Amino acid sequence: MVRTKRPLDGVLLFDKPITLSSNIALQKVRRLFQAEKAGHTGTLDPLATGLLPICFGEATKFSMGLLDADKTYRALIKLGQTSTTGDAEGEITATGAALPDEQQVRAVLCNFIGEIQQLPPMHSALKHQGKPLYEYIRKGETIERPSRSVTIHELILERFIGDEMEITVRCSKGTYIRTLAEDIGHALGCGAHLRGLRRTAIAGFKLENAHGWDQLEAMSMPQREACLLPLDCLLQDLPMLELDAVQVTRMAQGQKLAIDAGLPDGKIRLYGAGQFIGVADLAGRQLAPDRLMSGVAKSAACAG
């Protein structure tokens, strides 16, 4: 009997195609890999494409850092037109305002670098009283929502021709690029909306290392599995610590360890016999287990 689902651990850098929601893309990839469990790390709108890391199995335990990580986008902005949704999906209206020249565009873009305030769009998955905002706007309801601070680390004008410009944006979590496009259009006095969006990086992960749907579908299962990155690729910014067998067992049993390893307080990557086993919290010289691989706990139980 063919098994349709199986335990599978690892991280896939997936190049999400246009029109698919992040969740539908996730389910298609999970079925292709016949994986029991999978999750993605940061939603992309259906009209957006690009990097969508997908975590299989145990990797879902350690993916939270990517949700908080900086992200980089390539955005196509249409000047002189506004949209009811802030992007090409909504009703488009021409403003009739004069278009800016490149010098004006560059001057305005400089004003958006650093910490800025954004009003989250109604056409978003941000929740109010347990429901996403887009459910309210579909019923004609507008919810009052506070502005919030986001950070634009880098904003580069890649191309400017007539009524279109293409920019690269490296920004903090929670940044809405469609809102950024609208705000840039407002600052230029001509209005604007987002025509296209492609995510090119999340933290240290790059789109150039991602795999597309057609590419994955044409592979054999062993070839697909070879595309997976190890779980600890999600934690490369954390200091690491190697434990001996006794220490691994004690951690798996929920015990704290007295450690004098010269490491800073905070999250620590743990290894035993060269194998990644999980994450612990270090405070002073006390090391406490945080999230461990399931197999570590089972091994400890057998040893006990």
C-alpha positions as CSV (number, residue, x, y, z in Angstrom):
1,M,0.0,0.0,0.0
2,V,1.4,3.4,-1.0
3,R,1.7,5.8,1.9
4,T,0.3,9.2,0.9
5,K,1.8,11.1,3.9
6,R,5.1,10.7,5.7
7,P,7.2,12.4,8.3
8,L,9.5,14.9,6.6
9,D,11.8,17.5,8.1
10,G,13.5,20.4,6.3
11,V,13.1,23.8,4.7
12,L,12.3,24.4,1.1
13,L,12.9,27.8,-0.5
14,F,9.8,28.0,-2.8
15,D,9.3,30.6,-5.6
16,K,5.6,31.3,-5.3
17,P,3.9,31.9,-8.6
18,I,1.3,34.6,-9.3
19,T,-2.4,34.1,-8.5
20,L,-1.9,31.4,-5.9
21,S,-2.4,32.4,-2.2
22,S,0.4,31.5,0.1
23,N,-1.8,28.9,1.8
24,I,-2.8,27.2,-1.5
25,A,0.9,27.2,-2.6
26,L,1.8,25.6,0.8
27,Q,-0.8,22.8,0.4
28,K,0.2,22.1,-3.2
29,V,3.9,21.8,-2.2
30,R,3.0,19.7,0.9
31,R,1.1,17.2,-1.2
32,L,3.9,17.1,-3.8
33,F,6.3,16.1,-1.1
34,Q,3.8,13.8,0.6
35,A,4.6,15.5,3.9
36,E,2.5,15.1,7.0
37,K,3.1,18.6,8.3
38,A,4.2,21.9,6.7
39,G,3.9,25.6,7.3
40,H,5.1,28.8,5.5
41,T,6.9,31.8,7.0
42,G,5.3,35.0,6.0
43,T,2.2,35.5,3.7
44,L,2.5,36.8,0.2
45,D,-0.6,38.2,-1.6
46,P,-2.0,36.2,-4.5
47,L,-0.7,38.8,-7.0
48,A,2.7,38.8,-5.4
49,T,5.4,36.3,-6.4
50,G,8.8,35.2,-5.0
51,L,10.4,33.8,-2.0
52,L,8.2,31.7,0.3
53,P,10.1,29.5,2.7
54,I,8.2,26.3,3.5
55,C,9.0,24.4,6.6
56,F,8.3,20.7,6.8
57,G,7.8,18.7,10.0
58,E,10.1,19.7,12.9
59,A,11.2,22.8,11.1
60,T,7.9,24.4,11.9
61,K,9.1,24.6,15.6
62,F,12.0,26.9,14.7
63,S,10.5,29.1,12.0
64,M,9.3,32.0,14.2
65,G,12.5,34.0,13.5
66,L,11.7,34.4,9.8
67,L,8.4,36.0,10.6
68,D,10.3,38.8,12.4
69,A,13.1,39.0,9.9
70,D,13.8,41.8,7.4
71,K,12.4,41.2,3.9
72,T,13.4,42.5,0.5
73,Y,11.0,43.2,-2.4
74,R,11.2,44.4,-6.0
75,A,8.1,46.5,-6.6
76,L,6.5,47.9,-9.7
77,I,4.6,51.2,-9.1
78,K,2.2,52.9,-11.5
79,L,2.1,56.7,-11.1
80,G,-0.9,58.9,-11.8
81,Q,-3.5,56.2,-10.9
82,T,-4.9,55.2,-7.6
83,S,-6.7,51.9,-6.7
84,T,-9.4,51.0,-4.2
85,T,-7.2,48.2,-2.9
86,G,-3.8,49.9,-3.3
87,D,-2.8,47.4,-6.0
88,A,-3.8,46.2,-9.4
89,E,-6.6,44.0,-8.0
90,G,-8.8,47.0,-7.2
91,E,-10.7,49.5,-9.2
92,I,-8.3,51.9,-11.0
93,T,-8.9,55.6,-11.2
94,A,-6.7,58.1,-13.1
95,T,-5.9,61.2,-11.0
96,G,-5.2,63.5,-13.9
97,A,-2.3,65.1,-11.9
98,A,1.0,66.0,-13.6
99,L,3.6,63.2,-13.4
100,P,6.9,63.9,-11.6
101,D,10.4,63.7,-13.2
102,E,13.2,61.4,-12.0
103,Q,14.8,64.1,-9.8
104,Q,11.5,64.6,-7.9
105,V,11.0,60.9,-7.5
106,R,14.5,60.4,-6.0
107,A,14.0,63.3,-3.6
108,V,10.7,61.9,-2.4
109,L,12.1,58.3,-2.0
110,C,14.8,59.6,0.4
111,N,12.0,60.8,2.8
112,F,10.8,57.2,3.2
113,I,14.1,55.8,4.4
114,G,14.2,55.0,8.1
115,E,11.4,54.7,10.6
116,I,8.1,55.7,9.1
117,Q,4.4,55.5,10.0
118,Q,2.0,53.3,8.0
119,L,-1.7,52.9,8.2
120,P,-2.5,49.2,7.6
121,P,-4.7,48.7,4.5
122,M,-8.3,47.5,4.9
123,H,-7.5,45.0,2.2
124,S,-5.2,43.0,4.4
125,A,-5.2,39.9,6.7
126,L,-4.6,42.0,9.8
127,K,-7.2,41.0,12.3
128,H,-9.8,43.0,14.2
129,Q,-11.9,41.2,16.8
130,G,-10.7,37.9,15.4
131,K,-11.6,38.6,11.8
132,P,-9.2,39.8,9.0
133,L,-9.8,43.4,7.8
134,Y,-10.6,42.3,4.3
135,E,-13.8,40.6,5.5
136,Y,-15.1,43.9,6.9
137,I,-14.3,45.9,3.7
138,R,-16.0,43.3,1.6
139,K,-19.2,44.2,3.5
140,G,-18.6,47.9,3.0
141,E,-17.3,48.4,6.6
142,T,-14.2,50.4,7.4
143,I,-12.5,49.8,10.7
144,E,-10.6,52.5,12.5
145,R,-7.1,51.3,12.9
146,P,-4.0,53.0,14.3
147,S,-0.9,53.8,12.3
148,R,2.2,51.8,13.3
149,S,5.9,52.2,13.0
150,V,7.9,50.2,10.4
151,T,11.4,50.7,9.1
152,I,12.6,51.0,5.6
153,H,16.3,50.1,5.7
154,E,16.9,50.5,2.0
155,L,15.0,52.1,-0.9
156,I,16.5,52.0,-4.4
157,L,15.1,53.4,-7.6
158,E,15.9,50.7,-10.1
159,R,14.0,52.1,-13.1
160,F,11.9,55.1,-14.0
161,I,10.1,55.5,-17.3
162,G,7.1,57.7,-17.9
163,D,4.4,56.7,-15.5
164,E,6.1,53.6,-14.0
165,M,8.9,53.1,-11.6
166,E,10.5,50.0,-10.2
167,I,12.1,50.0,-6.7
168,T,13.9,47.6,-4.4
169,V,12.8,47.8,-0.8
170,R,14.5,46.2,2.2
171,C,12.2,46.6,5.2
172,S,11.2,45.5,8.7
173,K,8.4,43.0,9.4
174,G,4.9,44.4,9.1
175,T,5.6,46.7,6.2
176,Y,2.9,46.9,3.6
177,I,4.5,47.6,0.2
178,R,1.1,48.5,-1.3
179,T,0.7,51.2,1.4
180,L,4.3,52.4,0.7
181,A,3.4,52.7,-3.0
182,E,0.3,54.7,-2.1
183,D,2.2,57.0,0.3
184,I,4.9,57.6,-2.3
185,G,2.2,58.6,-4.8
186,H,0.6,60.9,-2.3
187,A,4.0,62.6,-1.5
188,L,4.6,63.1,-5.3
189,G,1.1,64.6,-5.7
190,C,0.1,62.3,-8.5
191,G,-1.2,59.2,-6.8
192,A,0.1,55.7,-7.3
193,H,-0.7,52.0,-6.8
194,L,1.3,48.8,-6.8
195,R,1.4,47.0,-10.2
196,G,3.6,44.1,-9.3
197,L,5.5,42.7,-6.3
198,R,8.3,40.1,-6.0
199,R,9.9,39.1,-2.7
200,T,13.6,38.5,-3.3
201,A,15.0,37.9,0.2
202,I,14.1,37.0,3.8
203,A,16.9,37.5,6.2
204,G,19.8,35.5,4.7
205,F,17.7,33.5,2.3
206,K,17.7,34.6,-1.4
207,L,15.2,34.1,-4.2
208,E,18.0,32.9,-6.5
209,N,18.3,29.7,-4.4
210,A,14.5,29.0,-4.6
211,H,12.7,26.4,-6.6
212,G,9.6,26.9,-8.8
213,W,6.5,24.7,-9.0
214,D,7.2,23.4,-12.6
215,Q,10.8,22.6,-11.6
216,L,9.8,20.6,-8.5
217,E,6.9,18.8,-10.3
218,A,9.3,17.5,-12.9
219,M,11.7,16.0,-10.3
220,S,11.8,12.6,-8.8
221,M,11.1,12.4,-5.1
222,P,14.8,12.0,-4.2
223,Q,15.6,15.0,-6.3
224,R,13.0,17.1,-4.5
225,E,14.3,15.9,-1.1
226,A,17.8,17.1,-2.1
227,C,16.4,20.6,-2.4
228,L,15.6,20.7,1.3
229,L,17.8,22.7,3.6
230,P,18.5,21.4,7.2
231,L,16.4,22.6,10.1
232,D,19.2,24.6,11.7
233,C,19.4,26.9,8.6
234,L,16.6,28.8,10.3
235,L,18.8,29.6,13.3
236,Q,22.2,30.6,11.9
237,D,22.2,33.9,13.7
238,L,22.1,32.2,17.1
239,P,25.3,31.1,18.9
240,M,25.9,27.3,19.1
241,L,26.8,24.9,21.8
242,E,27.8,21.3,21.7
243,L,26.5,19.1,24.5
244,D,27.7,15.7,25.7
245,A,25.4,12.7,25.9
246,V,24.6,13.2,29.6
247,Q,23.8,16.9,29.0
248,V,21.6,16.1,26.0
249,T,19.6,13.6,28.2
250,R,19.2,16.1,31.0
251,M,18.0,18.8,28.6
252,A,15.5,16.4,27.0
253,Q,14.1,15.6,30.5
254,G,13.5,19.3,31.1
255,Q,16.4,19.9,33.4
256,K,18.5,23.1,33.5
257,L,22.3,22.9,33.1
258,A,25.0,25.0,34.7
259,I,27.1,26.1,31.7
260,D,30.2,28.3,31.6
261,A,30.7,28.6,27.8
262,G,31.4,32.3,27.5
263,L,28.2,32.8,25.4
264,P,25.9,35.8,25.6
265,D,22.5,35.4,27.3
266,G,19.6,34.5,25.0
267,K,18.7,31.8,22.6
268,I,21.3,29.1,21.9
269,R,21.5,26.5,19.2
270,L,22.2,23.1,20.7
271,Y,24.0,20.1,19.1
272,G,24.7,16.6,20.4
273,A,27.3,14.4,18.6
274,G,27.3,17.0,15.8
275,Q,23.5,16.7,15.3
276,F,21.1,19.6,15.8
277,I,18.9,18.9,18.8
278,G,17.0,22.2,19.4
279,V,17.1,25.6,21.1
280,A,17.7,26.6,24.7
281,D,17.6,29.8,26.8
282,L,20.8,30.9,28.5
283,A,20.5,33.3,31.5
284,G,23.7,33.8,33.4
285,R,25.1,30.3,33.6
286,Q,21.8,28.6,33.6
287,L,20.8,26.8,30.3
288,A,17.1,25.9,30.1
289,P,15.5,23.9,27.3
290,D,13.2,25.9,25.0
291,R,12.3,23.9,21.9
292,L,13.8,20.5,21.3
293,M,13.6,18.0,18.4
294,S,11.0,15.3,19.1
295,G,13.5,12.5,18.7
296,V,15.6,13.9,21.5
297,A,12.9,13.6,24.0
298,K,12.1,10.0,22.8
299,S,15.7,9.0,23.1
300,A,15.9,10.4,26.6
301,A,12.8,8.5,27.6
302,C,14.3,5.2,26.2
303,A,17.5,5.9,28.1
304,G,15.6,6.5,31.3
